[in-house]
Protein backbone atom coordinates (compact mmCIF):
# COMPACT_ATOMS: atom_id res chain seq x y z
CA UNK A 1 0.00 0.00 0.00
CA UNK A 2 1.49 3.28 -1.06
CA UNK A 3 1.26 6.32 1.20
CA UNK A 4 0.03 8.81 -1.45
CA UNK A 5 -3.11 6.73 -1.85
CA UNK A 6 -3.67 5.76 1.76
CA UNK A 7 -3.25 9.31 3.08
CA UNK A 8 -6.11 10.46 0.82
CA UNK A 9 -8.62 7.87 2.05
CA UNK A 10 -11.60 8.71 4.21
CA UNK A 11 -9.99 6.78 7.04
CA UNK A 12 -13.14 6.88 9.18
CA UNK A 13 -15.09 5.10 6.43
CA UNK A 14 -12.30 2.65 5.62
CA UNK A 15 -11.43 1.72 9.17
CA UNK A 16 -15.10 1.78 10.14
CA UNK A 17 -15.81 -0.86 7.47
CA UNK A 18 -12.91 -2.95 8.73
CA UNK A 19 -14.13 -2.72 12.32
CA UNK A 20 -17.64 -3.77 11.25
CA UNK A 21 -16.22 -6.84 9.50
CA UNK A 22 -14.15 -7.75 12.53
CA UNK A 23 -17.22 -7.38 14.78
CA UNK A 24 -19.13 -9.66 12.38
CA UNK A 25 -16.45 -12.27 11.72
CA UNK A 26 -14.25 -12.19 14.84
CA UNK A 27 -16.19 -10.46 17.63
CA UNK A 28 -13.72 -11.64 20.27
CA UNK A 29 -10.98 -9.65 18.49
CA UNK A 30 -13.02 -6.57 17.53
CA UNK A 31 -12.28 -4.48 20.62
CA UNK A 32 -8.52 -4.98 20.35
CA UNK A 33 -8.72 -4.20 16.63
CA UNK A 34 -10.73 -1.03 17.29
CA UNK A 35 -8.27 0.03 20.00
CA UNK A 36 -5.30 -0.47 17.68
CA UNK A 37 -6.93 1.70 15.01
CA UNK A 38 -7.83 4.40 17.55
CA UNK A 39 -4.26 4.42 18.86
CA UNK A 40 -2.90 4.64 15.30
CA UNK A 41 -5.32 7.50 14.49
CA UNK A 42 -4.26 9.46 17.56
CA UNK A 43 -0.59 9.10 16.66
CA UNK A 44 -0.91 9.67 12.92
CA UNK A 45 -3.79 12.05 12.16
CA UNK A 46 -1.80 15.25 12.83
CA UNK A 47 0.84 14.14 10.32
CA UNK A 48 -1.82 13.02 7.83
CA UNK A 49 -3.55 16.40 8.03
CA UNK A 50 -0.21 18.11 7.39
CA UNK A 51 0.61 15.79 4.47
CA UNK A 52 -2.86 16.33 2.98
CA UNK A 53 -2.29 20.08 3.16
CA UNK A 54 0.96 19.73 1.26
CA UNK A 55 -0.70 17.48 -1.34
CA UNK A 56 -3.46 20.06 -1.77
CA UNK A 57 -0.85 22.78 -2.27
CA UNK A 58 0.96 20.57 -4.81
CA UNK A 59 -2.27 19.98 -6.74
CA UNK A 60 -3.14 23.66 -6.55
CA UNK A 61 0.19 24.84 -7.93
CA UNK A 62 0.50 22.10 -10.57
CA UNK A 63 -2.98 22.79 -11.89
CA UNK A 64 -3.01 26.55 -11.33
CA UNK A 65 -6.17 26.03 -9.27
CA UNK A 66 -7.94 28.14 -6.71
CA UNK A 67 -8.12 26.97 -3.12
CA UNK A 68 -11.75 25.89 -3.69
CA UNK A 69 -10.84 23.96 -6.84
CA UNK A 70 -7.95 22.22 -5.11
CA UNK A 71 -10.21 21.28 -2.18
CA UNK A 72 -12.78 19.88 -4.62
CA UNK A 73 -10.11 17.77 -6.31
CA UNK A 74 -8.94 16.51 -2.92
CA UNK A 75 -12.53 15.53 -2.03
CA UNK A 76 -12.99 13.79 -5.38
CA UNK A 77 -9.73 11.89 -4.91
CA UNK A 78 -10.70 10.93 -1.36
CA UNK A 79 -14.07 9.58 -2.49
CA UNK A 80 -12.52 7.69 -5.40
CA UNK A 81 -9.68 6.14 -3.37
CA UNK A 82 -12.04 5.27 -0.54
CA UNK A 83 -14.38 3.47 -2.95
CA UNK A 84 -11.46 1.56 -4.46
CA UNK A 85 -10.24 0.45 -1.03
CA UNK A 86 -13.75 -0.43 0.17
CA UNK A 87 -14.20 -2.62 -2.92
CA UNK A 88 -10.94 -4.37 -2.06
CA UNK A 89 -12.28 -5.00 1.45
CA UNK A 90 -15.44 -6.49 -0.02
CA UNK A 91 -13.38 -9.14 -1.81
CA UNK A 92 -11.25 -10.02 1.22
CA UNK A 93 -11.27 -13.73 2.03
CA UNK A 94 -12.28 -15.21 5.38
CA UNK A 95 -8.68 -16.18 6.11
CA UNK A 96 -7.47 -12.68 5.36
CA UNK A 97 -10.13 -11.22 7.68
CA UNK A 98 -9.00 -13.58 10.39
CA UNK A 99 -5.41 -12.40 9.94
CA UNK A 100 -6.42 -8.73 9.84
CA UNK A 101 -8.70 -8.90 12.87
CA UNK A 102 -6.27 -10.89 14.97
CA UNK A 103 -3.34 -8.51 14.64
CA UNK A 104 -1.79 -8.64 11.19
CA UNK A 105 -3.32 -5.31 10.08
CA UNK A 106 -2.37 -3.55 13.31
CA UNK A 107 1.08 -5.13 13.59
CA UNK A 108 2.10 -4.98 9.94
CA UNK A 109 0.07 -2.54 7.87
CA UNK A 110 -0.49 0.18 10.45
CA UNK A 111 3.10 -0.08 11.62
CA UNK A 112 4.29 0.35 8.02
CA UNK A 113 1.96 3.34 7.66
CA UNK A 114 3.42 5.20 10.59
CA UNK A 115 3.05 8.69 9.14
CA UNK A 116 4.18 10.36 12.33
CA UNK A 117 7.58 8.66 12.29
CA UNK A 118 7.99 9.01 8.52
CA UNK A 119 6.53 12.53 8.41
CA UNK A 120 9.71 14.37 7.46
CA UNK A 121 10.64 12.00 4.62
CA UNK A 122 7.08 12.06 3.27
CA UNK A 123 6.90 15.86 3.45
CA UNK A 124 10.16 16.00 1.54
CA UNK A 125 8.84 13.54 -1.07
CA UNK A 126 5.45 15.17 -1.75
CA UNK A 127 6.80 17.95 -4.01
CA UNK A 128 8.40 15.26 -6.19
CA UNK A 129 5.34 13.00 -6.48
CA UNK A 130 3.81 13.36 -9.96
CA UNK A 131 0.37 14.90 -9.61
CA UNK A 132 -1.10 12.04 -11.67
CA UNK A 133 -0.16 9.70 -8.80
CA UNK A 134 -2.24 11.80 -6.43
CA UNK A 135 -5.38 11.17 -8.45
CA UNK A 136 -7.27 7.90 -8.91
Secondary structure by P-SEA (a helix, b strand, c coil): ccaaaaaacaaaaaaaaaaaaaaaccccaaaaaaaaaaaaaaacaaaaaaaaaaaaaaaaaaacccaaaaaaaaaaaaaaaaaaaaaaaaaccaaaaaaaaacccccccccccccccaaaaaaaaccccccccccc
